[in-house]
Amino acid sequence: MREKFIPLSVPNFSGNEKEYVNDAVISEWVSTGGSKVTEFEQAIAEYTRMPRAVACNSGTSGLHLALLAAGVGAGDEVLAPTLTFIAAVNPIRYVGAQPVFIGCGSSMCMCPTLAEEWLSENTEQQDGRCINKRTGAQVKAAMVVHVFGNMAGMPRFVEVCKKYNLTLIEDATEALGTVYTDGPYKGKMAGTIGDIGIYSFNGNKIITTGAGGMIVSNHPDWLEHAKHL
Ligand SMILES: Cc1ncc(COP(=O)(O)O)c(C=O)c1O
């Protein structure tokens, strides 16, 4: 018997896509602005039940903007998973920070227990800052990736990031629509639980705009900063 094959990355254009592309061309709004961009931001905000969403040109640039908005910069360190597409890690280097790789669990996502073990063995708190005892650098954030749409262990990550004063960034580029069905975050979507979350609309994602990204956050000022950048 032949196994049913579910393609990872073939887009499904069976709706109004051609019509909307035509509308954009006819209206001469084919840039980063225009009514379709605003409509899309509003639709994602509504779907994820977040107050606002900010569109950008890719998931990668969304992650880059998120790091900048969160104040991660040169010399800082950021926890990142060993198993992910490299675009979750490259933006950490774009801002001049260093990734600290943490192993993944059975969900394929960064393991919160391993993250806490590393933090407890290697860092100390100094005036509310998490300092790597070996390098002297501030560990500023954790970049949690919801690999293949599997939700990382967010209740534990929220606790760990709070305890160690880290910003919690959710790379939800592969996880638009992943939702908790029970537990403390019942009804919450991937990307909406940490400080800031990012979706991708690359050609191989859940829905696609060819290329594109979206940022959601519980910090309105971070979104304003990202929009400005
Ligand atoms: C985990 C992960 N992070 C980041 C990205 C980057 O998204 P984009 O291709 O929209 O830049 C992707 C996908 O391409 C991804 O799978």
The ligand as an SDF file (V2000), in Angstrom:
LIG
                    3D

 16 16  0  0  0  0  0  0  0  0999 V2000
   12.4910   28.0310   12.3690 C   0  0  0  0  0  0  0  0  0  0  0  0
   12.5640   29.0920   11.3200 C   0  0  0  0  0  0  0  0  0  0  0  0
   13.0000   30.3280   11.6690 N   0  0  0  0  0  0  0  0  0  0  0  0
   13.0540   31.3230   10.7770 C   0  0  0  0  0  0  0  0  0  0  0  0
   12.6640   31.1350    9.4620 C   0  0  0  0  0  0  0  0  0  0  0  0
   12.8120   32.2760    8.5210 C   0  0  0  0  0  0  0  0  0  0  0  0
   11.6340   32.6750    7.8890 O   0  0  0  0  0  0  0  0  0  0  0  0
   11.7330   33.3840    6.4530 P   0  0  0  0  0  0  0  0  0  0  0  0
   12.0510   32.3130    5.4600 O   0  0  0  0  0  0  0  0  0  0  0  0
   10.3700   33.9710    6.2480 O   0  0  0  0  0  0  0  0  0  0  0  0
   12.7940   34.4150    6.5330 O   0  0  0  0  0  0  0  0  0  0  0  0
   12.2040   29.8630    9.0580 C   0  0  0  0  0  0  0  0  0  0  0  0
   11.7390   29.5540    7.6910 C   0  0  0  0  0  0  0  0  0  0  0  0
   12.1780   29.8240    6.6670 O   0  0  0  0  0  0  0  0  0  0  0  0
   12.1610   28.8140   10.0000 C   0  0  0  0  0  0  0  0  0  0  0  0
   11.7440   27.6060    9.6460 O   0  0  0  0  0  0  0  0  0  0  0  0
  1  2  1  0
  2  3  1  0
  2 15  2  0
  3  4  2  0
  4  5  1  0
  5  6  1  0
  5 12  2  0
  6  7  1  0
  7  8  1  0
  8  9  2  0
  8 10  1  0
  8 11  1  0
 12 13  1  0
 12 15  1  0
 13 14  2  0
 15 16  1  0
M  END
$$$$
